[in-house]
Amino acid sequence: MSSRNGGAGFDTRMIDEVVAELADKPGALMLVLHAVNDRAGYVPAEAVPAIARALNLSRAEVHGVISFYHDFRTKKPGRKIIRVCRAESCQAMGAVALADHIQARLGIEFGQTSGNGDFTLEPVYCLGNCACSPAIVVGEDLYGRVTPQRFDEILSSATSSRSSR
Amino acid sequence: MTTVVYVPRDSSAVSLGADAVAEAIRKEVQSRKLDVKIVRNGSRGMFSHESMVEVATKGGRIAYGPVAAGDVASLFGANFLDGREHVLRLGIADEIPWLKSQTRLTFARAGVTDPVSLDDFIAHRGYLGLERALEIGADAVIAEVTKSGLRGRGGAGFPTGIKWKTAADTPAMPKYVVCNADEGDSGTFSDRMIMEGDPFVLIEGMTIAALAVGATQGYIYLRSEYPHARGALTEAIATAYSTGYLGANILGTGKSFELEIRLGAGAYICGEETAMLESIEGRRGMVRFKPPIPALEGLFGKPTLINNVVSFATVPILIERGGEFFRDLGVGNSRGTMPFQLAGNAKRPGLIEAPIGVTLREIIYGYGGGTASGRPVRAVQVGGPLGAYFTESMLDVALDFESIAAHGGILGHGGIVVFDDTVDMARMARYAMEFCAIESCGKCTPCRIGSIRGTEVIDDIVNRRRPRENLEVLRDLCDTMKFSSLCALGGLTPLPVLSALKYFPEDFGLAASDVEFIGADLTISTSGAGSSNAIA
């Protein structure tokens, strides 16, 4: 597989650290994948053989688990991940129009990363914020009752906080 | 004297700016050199008034809401610390009719206490259930749970006492207790509110369960979409360990119970109990064949008691007060209270704990005040994405397991999503199939392939491509999914589809006569249906 999406800056020692910490736990693979996904932002293809070896699994088993769960990315995401709830409660409060607006505003579709690497847009099916629909998450922050206008404000503050860094 | 001000840490409140409100209050307190302690409580669940700030006064806790950070200076200007008048003043929190009319048992402490303070928990009758459980012993605990009539609050409604008895009577060791905290249904947030607002009650309920069935290891399988719940739970578990409420020697009894959080990874299907077990074991969340049931052979092949967050969180109060107390509430075979969650297009959405049997109309109009948009209610989905849609004229139905089932629906986890008259029900039916396709584990064909075909067939009907033939295909497809799927995802996806078809045929370009094959209880008549009709 091409290493264009991350092989370059990927530190294999991180895998060793994660595995050393978690390998003895029952059902360790999910824990290891979460830890790698959290630290690197994704699970690089290069990490799969190392994880498989360390946990005495086949590469196919590791790949199968990665591909099953929406959380585990196989490509490096943008600097901020924007997740937009697409489930019923949010739909009842305008989530379809909001999702259209967000895609147009960012110039990307769900599953894509903006050209400047700032944002990755992901769908999510329920954030448990259904009493404040529609809901989105930007980075670590949950927002409720989001209108297209409020999204634009959230986006500009997210963008300015980045450039001031 | 220190004045205590409460600002919720609940993630929904935070999503509306509660952190900024707390910060603004802190700054005002600092600049005015006041003696104020800010407690980050859970939410009381009245989200139309979040962020709801409360001040403890001699006359009770006075609520103000909805407060935004920009309102804080004026609150101080109006002396809100003394409970004084302000345009946002709601009065004594406990006396607000929306809250006062509820029967808060499972949610007695949510929004009232500091969720991560063990002292606060104990000061509000926390751990009295565990104390009594230790006094009366395992058999009596299971008898109380059985007597209470509690049925699983996760969605399936299985009698909790029977499950506990089965796990207790299974001799193999070790045994596990697993809490299903993979609350994935759209329109539901009661698990989240317990974990964020009163995490110790979940720990207490799981500890009582572990001691009753003889389990020594517990897991909370928590969805990754709930980082705030993870934070509160992690802190509460650490405190419970350091104070002897968890670990090798619980309260000096010599009994041990270890508890750990395991995170899901965004797969809805892992809320299905056997898929959840696979996931905890580190595999793809593929549904298992049953039997064996998990109580006999579950996690790592060992006897495993699995309950939902709300079920476990309800156990302490019914052990403390006795099973009869709980059983005396509710109707028919649906006993006790249930935390209903009103969401979607509702004017006053939120968490409404009421005796089972309250009507849908009371929840939607009495508590909810109708739609947020002010437009007429057109459709209501009860029981999550796998639940049936109801029409406005059906809202007098009682919210209990049997009454909802009589309409072919499910009570599920108690989620209620309201739609106004702008909703396109053909689109919602298509979405139900689409969601099933996205979230299917892929193990059984009706769910994996049926859901994809379902979206295609609905598109064809709506776009007038051989609608008569395609309606027959959709009917057969729903029938197949319902009866030959391995679990509820494929098996119940036909409910939203069939109810949308039955009650809103015009949205599909169909007439009522076209969908006569769907019975009042959403059963499908497969003989000659969809034939003699007006579709051409």
Interface residues (C-beta under 8 A of the other chain):
Chain A: P26 G27 A28 L29 M30 L31 L33 H34 E61 G64 V65 F68 Y69 H70 D71 F72 C85 A87 E88 S89 C90 Q91 A92 M93 V124 Y125 C126 L127 G128 N129 C130 A131 C132 S133 A135 E140 L142 Y143 G144 R145
Chain B: S11 S12 V14 S15 L16 G45 F47 E50 E183 G184 D185 S186 G187 T188 F189 D191 R192 S224 E225 Y226 P227 H228 R262 L263 G264 A265 G266 A267 Y268 S279 I280 E281 G282 R283 R284 G285 F300 Q341 L342 A343 G344 N345 A346 P349 G350 L351 A372 Q381 P385 G415 V417 V418 F419 D420 V423 M428 Y431 F435 I438 E439 C441
